[in-house]
Amino acid sequence: MIRLYVEALLADGTTIEATEGQAHYLGSVMRRAVGETVHLFNGTDGEWAARIAALSRGKATFAVEALVRPQAADTDLWLMFAVLKRDTTDLVVQKATELGVSTLLPVFTERTNAGRVNLDRLRAIAIEAAEQSERLTVPVFRPARQLHDNLAEWPAERTLFVALERADAQPLTPQPGPAGLLIGPEGGFGPRDHTALDRCRFVRPVSLGPRILRAETAAIVGLALLQAPGWG
């Protein structure tokens, strides 16, 4: 079943215009036809079955017909991650979406090599991952900022678990309630990063195991450990 994310309100009997990209995907890639069914979700109204009411080059409309899955509460889990090379950052966003992260906060650290972040591109990757993974929401993205700026505005009641290599830290274990995970850049955090982290009472250094992991691997492992056993 094809699942598509839409911005419009979903309710019985409504008609929704597809984006040009969705119309191309349905007609040219998936070879769907008028009358066939797709599933739509918007992050707030659950998942709905909809009939393709019209389909032509670059245009399509959906007739919403029936609720198939009610909206469920998201896992309240934030991921703050150092911006990496483009393909690696894309991978972190994709996997974080699949693993249920509710908010993504890209940051620049002392040893970050990338200079900019294309949030529109990252959001498109997250939408595609949500469609594929049968998730009912798309993560919220915060603008890319310096690490110390994000730490200054971090809610004190939300524990921020920081994956530190070669540190005498406790293993990361499943955590109930709101939480956050911070993954640093390739090469680890710099001295100024450590100073900023040491000043924050909500920061908890943790270990992800005995091996030194690549940043993208650390994000996946950390998110899984925080939610195991089972998530979603």
N, C-alpha and C positions, 0 to 999 in steps of 0.2 A: 504494500500500500504506500503510495506517495504521500508524504507529509510535507506541508508547506507552512512557513511562518508568515502571518499577515499582521498588519497594523490595525486593521478595522475591527469594529465590534462584531462579535459572533453571536448570532441568535437565530432561532428557527425562522425561515422565510426571508432572510436578508440576502442581498446580492452584493458580491464583492468583486472589485476589479483586480485582476492579477497585475503584477509588475511586468514590464517587458521581458525581464530575465526569466520570470516564472513561465510566461507564455512560450518563450523559446524552448525552455526546458521540457515543458509538457508536449509541445507539438513536434519539435525537431529532434530532441534527444530521446525522450521516452515514448514517442509515437502514440500519445494518447489522443482520444477523439471526443467529440461532443457526446455527452450522456454518461461518460465514465465517471467514477467516483474517486475523489481524493480526500485526504484528511487535512483540516486546517486548525491551527492554534495561534493564539496571540499573547500568551503569557498570563492572561487573567480570566478567560471565559471557558477554559477547558478545551478539549479536542472535539471537533465536529466533523461529521461526514458532509461532504458537499459534492454536488454534481457539476461537471463542466458544462456550463450553459452555452458558452460561445468560445470559439477558438480559431484564431487566424494569425497571420504573421505578426508577431509583436503584441498581440492583444488576446485577452481571455477574460471571461467572467465566471464566477462560481455562484451557484445557488445553494445556500446553506440549508441543510435538511434535518439533521438529527445530532444530538449530543451523544458521543460515544465514550467519553471519559471526562469526568468532572475535574475541575482544577484542584490540585493538591498543593499543600505547603511545601516550599523549597527548603532544602538544607541551608541553614544560616551559616555558611562557610565562605570566608573571604580568602583570596589568594593575592598576596603582594609579591611581585617577582621582578627581579632585575631584568631590564630590557636586554635581549640577546641579539644575535644575528637574525635577519628577517625570517628565514625558514625555521629556525629554532624557536623563535617567539611564536610563530604561527602554530607550531606543534604544541607548545605549552597551552595556548589558548584553546586549541581543539580538544586536547585531553582534559583540561580543567573543566570545560563545558560538559564533556561526557561524564565526568566524575561528580557533577552536581554543584560546582562552585557557583555561589550566588552573585559575588562581586569580584571583579578583576581590577587590580591596581598596579599598573606597570610603573616602575620607578627607575631613576638613574642613581647609581651608586658610585663610589669612588673609582671603581675599576670597570665601570660600564663602558663598552666600546661604541655602542650605537648612539647616534645623536638625535634621532627623532623616532616618533611612533605614529603610524597611520591607523588611527582608531577606526575609521570607516572600514578599512581592510580587515582588521581584527574582528570587528562586529560581524562582518559578512562570514568570516570563518566560523564564528561562534553560532550563528544562525544555522549554517549548514550542519554543524555538529549536533545541534539540538534537534534538527529535523531527522537526522540519521539515527540518533540514539533514543528516540521516542521520548525525549524530555518535553515538558510542557511550558518551559520558560527559556529565556535567553539571558545570560548573565548581564548584569549592569557593569559598564565600563567607567572607571574614573580616569580623568586626564592624567597623562604621564607627568610625574613630578620628581623632584629630588627626594631621596629617602628621608632626610631629616624633616622635610615639610609634611610628608605623610605621617611620620611618627608624632609630630606636634599636634595633629588633629585626630589621631587615632582614639576611638572611644575607650576610656580607661577600663570599662567593665568587660571588654572583649579581649581575652587572652591572645597574645600574638606569639605563636610558636616559631622559633627561628632555627632553621637547620644549620648547625655549625659543624664543620668537619674538624677532626683532630681536637675536639673539645671534650672535656670531662663532663658530659651532659647525660641526663636520663634518656632512655629510649622513648620515642614518640609513641603514645598509645591512644586509643579511641577517647574522644572527649565529648561529653554531652553539652548541649547548648551552643550559643554563639562562640565562634572561634575564628582565628586567622592564622595563616601560614605565610612565612616570609622565606623566599628562596633567593640566594644571592647570585652574583654573576660567575662566569667561568673565572677561576683564579681566586674566588672567595672575596669576602668583605675586606675593605681596607681599614687602616687605623681610625680614620675619621668616622667610618660607618660603625665600628665597634664602640667608639666613644658615644655616639648618638644612641645606640641600642642600650648601652650600659646605664644610661640616664632614665630609661623607661621602666617603671614598675610592672607594667603589663606584659613585658617581654619575658618569655621562657625559652632559654636555649634547650635544644633537643638534639638527639642523635638519630640518624636514619639507618644506622647499622655500621658494620665494621669497614665497609669499603668507601672509597672516595667516588661519589657519583657525579656524572655530568649534571648540569643545572636542570635540563629538561627531565632527566630521569629522577632527580631529587623531587621535582614538583609532583610527578606522578606517584612516586612512592609515598611522599608525605601526605598527599591528599587521601590515598588509600588507607594509610595507617590511622589517620585521624577519624575515619568513618568505619573502619572494620569493627566487627564482622558485618558485612553487608552495608549497603547505602542506597539512597534513592528515596 
